[in-house]
Every structure is written in structure tokens, then in C-alpha cells.
Amino acid sequence: MEPLPMEADQEDESIPVNVVKEPPKIHRLEESVINRIAAGEVIQRPVSAVKELVENSLDADSTSINVVVKDGGLKLIQVSDDGHGIRYEDLPILCERHTTSKLSRFEDLQSIKSMGFRGEALASMTYVGHVTVTTITQGQLHGYRVSYRDGVMEHEPKACAAVKGTQIMIENLFYNMTARRKTLQNSADDYSKIVDFLSRFAIHHINVGFSCRKHGASRADVHSVATSSRLDAIRSVYGVSVARNLVRIEASDSDPSTAVFHMEGFISNSNYLAKKITMVLFINDRLVECTALKRAIEVVYAATLPKASKPFIYMSIVLPPEHVDVNIHPTKREVSLLNQEVIIEKIQSKVEMLLRSSNETRTFQEQVLQPSQPGTMGVNKDSHSDLSPSSSKSQKVPVQKMVRTDSLDPAGRLHAYLQVKPSGQPESSTLNFVRSSIRQRRNPKETADLTSIQELIDEIDQKCHPGLLDIVGHCTYIGMADDVFALLQHNTHLYLANVVNLSKELMYQQVLRRFTHFNAIQLSEPAPLPQLITMALKEEGLDPECNENDDLKEKIAEMNTQLLKEKAEMLGEYFCIHIDPQGNLSRLPVVLDQYTPDMDRVPEFVLCLGNDVDWEDEKNCFQSISAALANFYAMHPPMLPNPSGDGVQFYKKKSENQANLSEELEENVVAEDQMEQELLAEAETAWAQREWSIQHVLFPSLRLFLKPPNSMATNGTFVKVASLEKLYKIFERC
């Protein structure tokens, strides 16, 4: 009797299996849901929004693009340009989806030359953020400001004061996408991506000036001016150490049966060393990625230059528009090329040929230093004792008073361990002889023709501190203790010296000594004074969101420009600061040989000339101009935080929420880490280059020319931190 219920149970259990489920019903999504899904695909991160806005500015024929970012772009993204602006009649449909001025038919895609073409970017931004547009077109007496949300205007356009062009401001990005916002909490991470993106655009679009800074910051992290030289742009953005190790490359093909293209750019040689590869690729002026080309070039570097296998590459490829499909990626990050394999093969062959010739002519920057006398290169104790001031005495020097470094070697004590072959030069060609000839050449007697200049030089001589003069003239550079202070050894004492104060005082004295006898630094393109002064005023902490001060800035810039144009003859004759009749700065003086100042400080310098110089009194005028030049030429720390100290936190990319990311997001994080490593490598290069300049340019010049004033003995410029005799007393007690 028991099997019967079991069979019944089995039949009951099998009944639901045979029930046929109805397929889910297909329904039409609401328009707002569609738009938000599309917006999340187009605007993936804050840098995506910056990219779209900057490309729109370029399409508007802008010559200056300024970006301000707050909290990595989540709180604020503001992009301002000086393009042709937006017509009042177009403002109502500006942020609707698929509204564009770039094309009207699908066939237009075959010959598209503009950056944007879909008409989705601004619309997508309004669905994930609060967008405000301020614009003015040529000929209008005032501009218009309007806010957008979900693709439509929140109110009618309001008349307002505006400067030429368009300003688009995005606030509270991803405010309605909680999951996306939580994964983007690392503001330093996203800001570094924006800096990297604008750096790449700045070296390609050299006819456009770019700037990028954090909201409230006084200095820009990216600042480039329009120039005619691509190499100058790379030098301005990526630093001297990168630019000097680049070689020009060019390849082309005009055979329609294989490929039609033209490529030009710069690639690093065997002297360039980095931890990550940096590849900047533009195809028909679009910043894109090409994994196949990148891999092909990496293979060539690994085979040809194993120790320099992480190169810096900039390439611009131009093809017929009909040979490029730009509509294959939501963010236009990738494109498809006709005959891509042939193009990559030709470029790879050209790179390989160039690298092989580069590898045969490798140079080493350290070898340009003037070596010490052969007697100073010995490594035994006797040779070291001969270098001390007491070497002329026959008695033994106590160990607690023995000086173990050579103050006459400007390269520092580490270079004493280099094995230098005898050069065969006569003994008269010693370092002291070279110094003497340089001092005579750089300090002509006729520089002090004017009484006021002679009085200022006499004041320097009268206020010179004899003890500090001996320290500066016979010290040995050891290294940088932190961002500002360097370690020096003088006899048996160890000092901390403020590099910024020392370089500023040196530049001031050099300006007075070279008065009317300067060599010139020729700017690649004249810089308009009004733009420089306006830029400096914007960097003084004024609220970039407030336009009430624009008229005041323009008036200040106009007045200062007129003043400097009136004083142009005197500035050019006495200080080699050349200003043409149109109000453009074209030349700057060479204050210290083999040293070029930080050009990011030009706006601040020009503003200082207009505001801080006493033009009425001759002596005060020359003194204030010299002080302004000294501050401009001083060796200030780089703008990027020092990666060897607490500033390394700026470059950390890992966030606490990465453990919960999906596999797709984890792949994006890997790419972000690579970009962060590039920024870290750039910072390491910049700080290393500064320390090299301090050791090999600044301190040799200090020994030759600086007369330290008495104030440096009390204002913290020099601080004694150790004495060998006192250390021995402490050790004896122990």
C-alpha cells in the first residue's frame, strides 16, 4: 500500500515541470531611461566630459582653452574658450540628443573632419549633471547664460556680461548614479587623467594655448602657449629631460594600391629611460589608441634598445578622411583604418631604422662636466689628504679635522670615484684657470655705466658676509635634503642651504652685473602682454565662476600693457626685455648661462613689471626690475608634488572600493594605474632634472659669482646642522 502514495507524489512533483511559461513581455523604455543609459556610456568618467568639451572648443576655432576642475571633476568641470560662440537661436536645442552643426547626412561621415559629429555629448552631460552654458558670438553687445537639465533648458537664456567664446560648467557630475559616483571617489586619480589628457592635446594642437588647474589653485598644472615648434611644446609640457632625448621621425606612402598616409612625430632615443611607455597618437587630429601599432613599436624598442624599452612616442598620422571610420567606439577612442597592417609595417620599419642609427651615436649627459685635476681622482688616503687646506704641512692631520671632500670639484664628491682617462691637456687648463677666464668674461667692467647701478653693486659689496662668502666659495654639494634645502659641506661642518633664496639672490646680482650686456632668449612666438597679464590676474585666486571682475581685469591688463609699451625702449636697452609696438613680448634676457627659467612664471613676471616697479626714481626702478627678474629666474620647486616624499600620496590610484568592482571595471583600473605611473615618472623626471640643475648649474655659479648678504646669516638661508669635531667628542663620551 505504501508505493501508491509515492507514485502520486512523483506525479504531483512533475506537474510544474510541464507547465509552459509565457515569454516576458517586451515594452518600450521611457525616454528618460534611454537617455540616462546612453549618457552613462558616453560620459564614463570626468575626463570623458572634459574630452568632449575640449574637442567642441577646438571645433569652434578656439586659440585658448582653460579648464578648471574641483574634486576630480565630480563637483565642478569648467571649460572656457575664445571660439566663435553659440548663436542665441541655437540655445533651445543645444543639449538635445542628436543635434549638431557638424553634419546633416550620413554620407558626411565619409569626409568628416570635425572632432564631434553625433550630437550626444552635451545631451549626455545634462542627464548626469547640472550644465550651465555662457556664450557670446562676435558682434553681440552681451552674452547669454542658460542652465540645462535632462536635455532641455531650465529657463529662458538670460543676458549677461561675457568674454569672447563659450564657457560650459558641469556641476555635481553623476549625482543621480550612486554606484558610478562611489567608484570615482579618488579625486586625485581623475584629476591626473584630465592633466594627462590635456598634456597630450597641448603637444599636438600647438596653435592653441591650454591651461588646467584645480579650483582655487593659484598655479596651473598644465600651461602651454601657442607656439610654432612642436619640440618647444613637448619641452614645455613634458620637460627638458624628455625633449632633449627625442629624434624626429617621418614616414609616408602615396601608392593607392597599398596605403596613402603621412606620419610625422618624435620618438625617444637610447638616452631616454622611463618606467612606463608614453604613446601619444593622433590620427587625423583625433587622440586615439591603436594597440597593434603600440605593440609593434614596443617590439622594436625591446629588440633594439633593451635598456630603453619604455619609450616616449608622439605620432601624428594623416590619412584621407574616407580611409578612416571614426564611428566604431562610443567615446571615439578608437578608429578603423583602411590598410592598417600595411601602415603599421611601414611605420615599424622606419622606427627600427631610426633606432639603429640612434643606438650607434649614444651620448651621456654627465660626461659634459669639467673633471677635476688628475690628482683629485685618486681613491687612496694620501691623495685625499693632498686635497685638504693643510696639505702643505708635513704633520699628520687629526682624524676629527680631516676633510674628506674636494671643494674645488663642482660636481661633488661622488664624481671622485669615476675613472677618468688623462685628457692630455696642459696643466694650465685647470679649473681655477677656467673659472678666472669665465669671471672676466661674465663681469665686464663697463656694466656699471650708470651711477645708480654702481651704487646698487656697491651695496652688494658692502653688505657681503665674509664667513658666508667663504662657505659658498669652498663648499661641496652633497644633495637635496627636501624640496627647498640642500646639504653642503664646508671643511668639517655640515650646512642646510635654502636653494630658492640662494638662486634668487644670485639672479639679482647677475642682473645688475650684466646690466646692458645680456644675451637674449628668443621666444618661438611673441606673447601678447594683455593675455599674459589677464592670465596672471586669474591665477591670483579670483573666483573663476564670477564674471563681474572680467572688466576690471581687462582694464588692468590694458593699463599695464600701455605702461610697458611706453617703457619698452628702456627695458630692451638695459635688460634685454623686448616688447614690440603691438604689445607682444618677444625676447627675455639670459641671466645665467645654460639656464632657462620656468616659462609658466612669465605671466606673473609681466604683471610684477606693471604693478611693482617704481618708474619714477631711477635707482628704485632698476632695483625693482632686477628683483622681478630674480624672482622669475629663481629655481622654485616643480608644480607636481615630490614623489619621493609625502607627495607620493598624490599618485596613488588604488581605492577602497576596487574590491567590489566587476571584471570590466577592474580592466579599466589596470589602464588607469598605467596612466598614473606615467604621471609619477614625469614627476620623478622633473624633480631629478631640478636637482641636476642645482648641482651642476646653480652651485658652480654660486661659487663664482654670489656675494651672500649679511641677512642670509640670520634669515634661515644657512643652518649649521653638524660639526665633525663635536661629533667626535660625543663618540668619545660613548
Sequence and secondary structure as in RCSB ss.txt:
>XXXX:A:sequence
MEPLPMEADQEDESIPVNVVKEPPKIHRLEESVINRIAAGEVIQRPVSAVKELVENSLDADSTSINVVVKDGGLK
LIQVSDDGHGIRYEDLPILCERHTTSKLSRFEDLQSIKSMGFRGEALASMTYVGHVTVTTITQGQLHGYRVSYRD
GVMEHEPKACAAVKGTQIMIENLFYNMTARRKTLQNSADDYSKIVDFLSRFAIHHINVGFSCRKHGASRADVHSV
ATSSRLDAIRSVYGVSVARNLVRIEASDSDPSTAVFHMEGFISNSNYLAKKITMVLFINDRLVECTALKRAIEVV
YAATLPKASKPFIYMSIVLPPEHVDVNIHPTKREVSLLNQEVIIEKIQSKVEMLLRSSNETRTFQEQVLQPSQPG
TMGVNKDSHSDLSPSSSKSQKVPVQKMVRTDSLDPAGRLHAYLQVKPSGQPESSTLNFVRSSIRQRRNPKETADL
TSIQELIDEIDQKCHPGLLDIVGHCTYIGMADDVFALLQHNTHLYLANVVNLSKELMYQQVLRRFTHFNAIQLSE
PAPLPQLITMALKEEGLDPECNENDDLKEKIAEMNTQLLKEKAEMLGEYFCIHIDPQGNLSRLPVVLDQYTPDMD
RVPEFVLCLGNDVDWEDEKNCFQSISAALANFYAMHPPMLPNPSGDGVQFYKKKSENQANLSEELEENVVAEDQM
EQELLAEAETAWAQREWSIQHVLFPSLRLFLKPPNSMATNGTFVKVASLEKLYKIFERC
>XXXX:A:secstr
  HHHHHHHHHHHHTGGG            HHHHHHHHHHHH  SHHHHHHHHHHHHHHTT SEEEEEEEGGGTS
EEEEEE S    GGGGGGTTSTT  SS SSGGGGGG  SS  SS HHHHHHHHSEEEEEEE TT SSEEEEEEET
TEESS  EEE   SEEEEEEESTTTT HHHHHTT  HHHHHHHHHHHHHHHHHH TTSEEEEEETT SS SEEE 
  S HHHHHHHHH HHHHTTEEEEEEEEEETTTEEEEEEEEEE TT   SS EEEEEETTEE   HHHHHHHHHH
HHHH GGG S EEEEEEE  GGGEE  SSTTS   EETTHHHHHHHHHHHHHHHHHHHHHT   GGGGS    GG
GG  SHHHHHHHSGGGGS S   GGG   S TT TT GGGGGS        TTS HHHHHHHHHHHHS GGGG S
HHHHHHHHHHHHTB HHHHHHHHT EEEEESSSSEEEEEETTEEEEEEHHHHHHHHHHHHHHHTTT  EEEEEEE
EEEHHHHHHHHHHTTT  TT  TTHHHHHHHHHHHHHHHHHTHHHHHHHH  EE TTSEEEEEEESSTT    GG
GHHHHHHHHHHS   SSHHHHHHHHHHHHHHHHS    SS  TTTGGGGGG    GGGGG  HHHHHHHHHHHHH
HHHHHHHHHHHHHHHHHHIIIIIHHHHHHH   BGGGGTSSSEEEEEEHHHHHHHHHH 
